[in-house]
Amino acid sequence: MREFFISIKRTPFQSAASFLVLFFSLFLTLFLLFSLAFSEGLLSYLETRPQITAYFEPKTNENEIFKIRDELNSSGKILSIKYINQKQAFEIYKKMNKDNPLLLEMVSAEILPPSLEIYAKKPIFLPEIAEYLKKQPSVEEVQFQKDILDRLLNLTSILRKIALGFFIYLFLMTTAVLITVTHFKTALKKDEIELLALLGASSFYIRKPFLKESFFMALFASIFSFSLALLTLFYFQPFLNSYFQGISSLVLNIFNFSLTVWPINWVFLAVIFSLSSFFGIFVSLFSTFLATKKYL
């Protein structure tokens, strides 16, 4: 660590350039990681929601609802269908608005509509099922999730491509700048490096101070960029609370590992920090290795 601070003192402008490049690259990386995590989590959430929800008039007879349900089941196009009566709808409403007593006082089970939550076997059946439900006189409203899901799927796909392209750009840009800065630092120690080589020092021994400096530079850049990203995230938390109102949690499924994205938790933040730190340290060490290779 002492060598690290001595090196910064000797080349303050070059060290500042390295730090700032790593800092801004990692901050942008964190922004992309958070965006991808939230979009993927929201996509997973919508995929687990009913694809079609049919709301009936509050005074609709249950037998009439069951008749429509049975007709849908007999069509062979339904994967599953769930009936939500008024009491169940009121319990769901109370959970969604538990933090707002005023809304709970204004609503009772009698004014809430019963509903059918429907999953189709294939997406191509959804428009036909929605059209059938809209023609029923007792159906007050039909919520059709396919359009929302398709739009979010397209948005997530575009975001993935942008993120991949941007990661490649950040990697190349950061590597090029760090190689240039490290070249300058190694040039200042050219005589020292030649002397060590003549005395039989190994390549790793000569590289070691430069690699240590790169490691600590990337680590500090990761900590500072993550701190700024965390402050930004908590600053916008009221907006996120209103945006995700009614959504209890967003879960990101990676292989067999489930990671809760929302509400914000320390496990999720630790994973994001680890990924950004790994990226920063890898780029920094890789650039240093390439830059010192010329003199070895």
N, C-alpha and C positions, 0 to 999 in steps of 0.2 A: 504493500500500500504506500509506503514511504517513497519507493521508486516511482510510483504512479504520480504522486504530487510533485516530485522533483521534475519529472518529464513535462508536466503541464506548465510548471514555472519556466522551464527552458524554452518551450515553444507554445506560448499562450494562445496566439491567434490560430495556429493550426489545430490545437486541441479544442478550441472553441468551435472551429468549423466542423470538426468531427462530431462533437457533441450535438450541435444544432441540426446537422444533417440526420443523425440518428434519432434525435428527439422528434423532429417533424415527421420523419418516415414512420416511426412507431406510433405517433399520435394518429396519423391517417390510417395505419394498420388497425389500431384499436377501434376507430370509427367504423371501418368496414366489418370487423369482427362482430361488433355490437349490432350493426344493421343486419348482417346475415343471420345472427342468432335469433333476433326478434322476428324477422320475416319467416324463417324456417319454423320457429315455434308457433307463430300465428297460423301458418299453413297447416301444421300438424293439428292444431286446435280445430280449425275449420273442417278438416277431413274427418274428425271424430264427431262432428255435430250432425244432426239430422239434415239430410240433403233437401228434404221438403217438409215444411211444417204447415199444416192446415188448421186454422183457427175457426171454430164454429161460433154461431150466435150463443150468447150465454144461456138462453133458455131452451136450447136444442135438446130434444129427448135423446137419452143415451142409446136407445134402440136404433134410432136413425143413424147415429154415429157408428154403431157396431155394424150396421148393414153396409155402410160405405167401406168400413175396414175389411169386412169379409169379402166384398166385391173386389177390392184391391188385392187381397191375398189370393183370391182365386184366379187372378189374371196371370200369375206365374212370373210377374216382373218385379215382385217385391222381395227384398232380402229380409227385412224385418220392419215391423210397424208397432208403435207404442202409443197407447191411449193415455192422455193426461187429463184427469177430471179437474173440476174447479178447486177442490180442496188441495190437490197436489200442486196445481198451478199457484195457489196462494202460498203454499210452503216454499215453492221456488222463488216467488216474488219477495217473500220475507227474507230469504237468504241473500238475495241480490241487493236488497235495500236495508240491511240490518243496521247500517250506520246513519240512516236517515229516518228517524221516528215519525216525522211529519208525513212522509209518504205512506208509511204503514197505517197511520190513523185514517187516511183518506180512502183506503182500499179495503174491500172485503171479498171473501171468496165468491159471493153471489154475482159480482160484476165482472169477474175474470172469465175469459172464454175457455171452454174445454178444447183440446187439440189432439191431433194425430201427428206423431213424429215418424217420418217415413224414410227408409233407406231402399234404394233401388238396386237390383242385381247388376245392372249396367248403366253407365251415364246416359246412354242413348234413350233410355226409357223415361228419364226425368221430365222432358217437355210434355210427353204424352200424359204422364201421371198428373202433372201440374194442371194441364188443360182440363182433364177429367174433373179434378177437384174444384176448379173455378166455375164449372157448370152446375155444381150442386147448390141448390137454393139456401141450404142451411150453412154453407161455408162463407164466413165473413171475409177472410183474408188468407192468401196462400203465399208463404215465403219460400222462394226458390233460390237455393244457395249455389246452384251450379255456376251462374254468371260470376258471382263474387269469388268462388273458388278458382275458376278459370283465370280471372284477372290477377288474382294473387299468385297463382302458379306461374303465369307469364312474367309477372313482376319479379318473382323470386329467381326465375331462370335468367332474366336479364341481369339481375343483381349479382348472381353467381359469375356470369361471364365478365361483367365489369370488374368485380373483385379480383378474379383471376388475372385479367389484363393489368389491373392496377398493381397487384402484388409483384408481377413480373417487372413492371416499370420501376417500382420502388426498389426492388432488388438490384436491377441494373444501374439505376441512377445512384443509389447509395454506395454500391460497390465501386463505381467509377470515381466518385468523389473521395471515398476513403482511401482508395489506392493512390490517388494523386497526393493526398495529404501525407500518407505514410511514406510515399516515395521521398517527399521533402524531408521528413524526419530521419529516414535512413541515410539520406545524402549527407545530412549534418554529422552523422556518426560513421561515415564511410571509412575513415582512417581507423577508428576503433574496431569496426567489423573486420577489416583486413588484418589487423594485428591479432585479433582473437582467432581468425582462421589460420594464420601462420603458426600460432601457438598450439594448434590442433583441436580447437574447440569445435564441438559438433554443431550441425546446423540448428538443431533444436535449442541448444544452449544459447546461440546467438539470437534466435528468434524469440526466445522466452520473454525477455522484457517487453518487446513489442506486442506479443500476444497477451501478456498480463494487462498491459495498458489498454488494449482493445477490449478485453473482457470487462474490466471495470468501467470503461467509458460506456459500453453498451448497457451494463447493469444500471448505472446511474441514469442513463437516458430512459431506460425502461421504467424505472421508479418515478421519475419526474413526469413522463408522458402519461403514465397510468394515473398518477395523482390528479393531473389536469383533466383527464377523461372522466375520472370518478367525480370530481367537482362539477363538471358539466352535466353528467348523468343525474346527480342529485339536484342540480339546479332545475332541470327539466322534469323532475319526478312528478310534480303536481300535474303537468300536462299529460304525462304517461298514465297517471292514475285516472284521469278523466277519459283518456283515449281507450284504455283497456277496462273501463268500468263494466262490470258484469262478467268479466273473465276471471275466474278464480286463479288460474295458473296457465302458463305456457311452458310446455315441455319439449325439449329438443332431443330427438332420438338419434344417437350416433352408434351404429352397429347394435350392440346389445346394452349400451350404456345410455341411461336417461338422465338428462341434465335439465333442471328447472331454471328457465330463463326469467320468468316473471311469476311472483314478485322477486325483486332483486335480492339475491342472497350471496353469502360470502363464498360458497362453493363455486358458483357461476363466475364470480369476479376473480377467484383464484385461478380458474381454468383459463380465462381470458388473459390474465396477467402472465401466466406461464407460457401461453402461445406467443404473445407479443415479445416476451423476453427471449424466448428461444430464437425467434426470427431475428431480433436485434443482435444477439450474441453470435449467431451463426454468420450473419452478413459481416459483422465486424471482424471476426476471426478469419473468415474466408478472404476478405479484402487484405488483411494484414499478411496472410500467408502468401498471397499472390505478389504483394508489393515488395516483400523482403526476398522473394525468390530471385530477383534480379541481382542482388548483391551477394548471393550465396552460390 
